[in-house]
Amino acid sequence: MAEILPDYSGEWRFDPTHTRIGFSTRHAMVTKVRGAFNDFEGAIHVNAENPEQSSVRMTIKVASIDTRNEDRDQHLRTNEFFDAPQFPQITFSSNRVDQVDDGHFMVGGDVTIRGVTKEIAIPLDFIGVERDPMGNLRAGFEGSRRIDRQDFGLTWNAALDSGGVLISDKITLEFEISAVKVEEPAA
């Protein structure tokens, strides 16, 4: 008997315990600093018949930034960087989803950081779908995108003796998403 494929259409919610929304950048021009945001919500609306009618939205709590150094995290929350008290959230809302080829998508939309909204495109790879031991239908996506932090008003820096700067303007956003399908209970 042939296996029945699950219907991927519908709402999917990010599973925060199995999803990483992170970033990396050069520090002192010689090493990388990596971090993540630990408090976020995200959802994907999938239209399997017409992927271009799918959508993605995400809200990140800036205060949840975690670079494994509390002093640095506190500095990143100040008005020299994210200004978490005035701009407590980073948001993304897609305005298009293009299927590039099998399992590869370009998700375009508006990201707002520190009150500045810019359109970006994020390449996402579809990793697969599995039913987990609790019966949830779970999908995986991965992707990354470089942005210039100055485009969003994140301009603080410090000069180095060599003529370089302490923090690179180029930031790599990193997405490792585990999404669970919102399924109606069986009647």
C-alpha positions in Angstrom: 0.0 0.0 0.0 1.4 3.4 -0.9 2.2 5.8 1.9 -0.1 8.8 2.1 1.9 12.1 2.0 0.9 14.7 4.6 -0.8 17.9 3.5 1.8 20.7 4.0 -0.8 23.5 3.4 -1.9 25.5 6.4 -0.4 27.2 9.5 3.0 26.2 11.0 4.4 27.7 14.2 8.0 28.0 15.1 9.0 25.7 17.9 11.2 28.0 20.1 12.9 25.0 21.8 14.2 23.7 18.5 14.6 26.9 16.5 17.6 29.2 16.5 17.4 32.8 15.3 21.0 33.9 15.4 23.7 36.1 14.0 27.5 36.4 13.6 29.9 39.2 12.9 33.6 40.0 12.9 35.0 41.3 16.2 38.3 43.3 16.3 38.7 42.2 12.6 40.1 38.8 13.6 37.4 36.7 15.3 33.7 36.1 15.1 31.1 36.8 17.7 28.0 34.7 17.5 24.7 35.2 19.3 21.0 34.5 19.2 17.7 35.8 20.3 16.0 33.4 22.8 12.5 34.9 22.8 10.6 35.0 19.5 7.5 33.9 17.8 7.1 32.9 14.1 4.6 31.4 11.8 4.6 30.2 8.2 1.4 30.0 6.2 2.0 27.3 3.5 0.0 27.1 0.3 1.4 23.9 -1.2 -0.4 24.3 -4.5 0.8 27.9 -5.0 4.0 28.4 -2.9 4.1 32.1 -4.0 0.9 32.6 -1.9 2.7 31.4 1.2 3.9 33.8 3.9 6.3 34.1 6.8 6.1 36.4 9.9 8.3 36.7 12.9 8.6 38.8 16.0 11.8 38.8 18.1 12.2 40.3 21.6 15.4 42.4 21.5 16.0 42.0 25.3 16.5 38.3 24.7 19.8 38.8 22.9 22.4 36.3 24.1 26.0 36.3 23.1 27.1 34.3 26.1 28.6 37.4 27.7 26.2 39.4 29.9 28.2 42.7 29.8 28.1 42.6 26.0 24.4 41.7 26.0 23.6 44.6 28.3 25.6 46.9 26.0 23.7 45.6 22.9 20.4 46.4 24.6 21.3 50.1 25.2 20.7 53.0 22.8 24.2 52.6 21.4 22.9 49.5 19.6 19.3 48.1 19.7 17.8 50.5 22.2 15.6 47.7 23.6 13.5 50.0 25.9 12.4 52.2 22.9 12.4 49.4 20.2 11.6 46.2 22.1 11.0 44.1 18.9 12.5 43.1 15.6 9.9 42.1 13.1 9.8 40.4 9.7 6.8 40.1 7.5 7.1 38.5 4.1 5.5 40.0 1.0 6.6 37.2 -1.4 7.8 33.6 -1.3 9.5 32.4 -4.5 10.3 28.8 -5.1 13.8 28.9 -6.7 13.9 25.1 -7.3 13.0 21.9 -5.5 13.4 22.6 -1.7 14.9 26.1 -2.1 13.0 29.3 -1.5 13.6 33.0 -1.5 11.5 34.8 1.1 11.3 38.5 0.6 9.8 40.9 3.0 10.1 43.8 5.4 12.4 43.6 8.4 12.1 46.3 11.1 15.1 46.9 13.4 15.3 49.9 15.7 12.3 51.5 14.0 13.9 51.3 10.5 12.2 49.1 7.9 14.0 47.7 4.9 13.1 45.0 2.4 15.4 42.0 2.4 15.3 38.6 0.8 16.2 35.5 2.8 17.2 32.3 1.0 15.7 29.3 2.9 16.3 25.6 2.3 13.5 23.2 3.1 15.1 20.4 5.0 12.1 18.0 5.2 9.0 17.0 7.1 8.7 14.3 9.8 6.1 13.3 12.3 7.8 13.5 15.8 7.2 11.0 18.6 4.4 13.2 20.0 2.5 13.1 16.8 3.3 16.6 15.6 4.1 17.2 11.9 7.4 19.1 12.0 9.2 20.9 9.1 12.7 22.1 9.0 14.2 25.2 7.2 17.7 26.7 7.2 19.1 29.8 5.8 21.3 32.9 6.3 21.5 36.4 5.0 24.1 39.2 5.3 22.9 42.6 6.1 24.7 45.9 6.8 23.8 46.9 10.4 24.3 50.6 9.6 21.2 50.4 7.3 19.2 50.0 10.5 20.8 52.7 12.6 23.2 50.4 14.4 26.2 52.6 14.0 28.2 52.4 17.3 31.8 51.3 16.8 35.3 51.8 18.2 38.6 52.4 16.2 41.5 50.0 16.5 45.1 51.0 16.5 45.5 49.2 13.1 43.0 51.5 11.5 40.2 48.9 11.6 37.1 48.9 13.7 36.0 46.8 16.6 32.7 45.5 15.0 32.1 44.7 11.4 29.2 46.5 9.7 28.3 43.2 8.0 26.1 40.9 10.1 25.1 37.4 9.0 21.6 36.5 10.1 21.2 32.7 10.8 17.9 30.8 10.7 17.5 27.2 11.8 13.8 26.7 12.0 11.7 23.9 13.3 8.0 24.5 12.6 5.1 22.5 13.9 1.9 22.3 11.8 -1.2 23.5 13.5 -3.6 20.6 13.0 -7.2 20.4 13.9 -8.0 17.6 16.4 -9.7 14.6 14.9 -13.4 14.7 15.4 
